[in-house]
Amino acid sequence: MMFYVNPPSAALLKELVVKVSFKRCEYAAFQELKQTLQKWFSQR
């Protein structure tokens, strides 16, 4: 298990998001989370 002294930076998290795709993820809980987030942020 890895422990970080400092939390990851926003730049590091952005780089991860750009490189990783969840389009074919079939995990039901993740799909539910994704749909919920899409509803929340589409209302703005």
Secondary structure as GFF3:
##gff-version 3
##sequence-region A 1 44
A	DSSP	alpha_helix	10	19	.	.	.	ID=ss1
A	DSSP	alpha_helix	28	42	.	.	.	ID=ss2
###
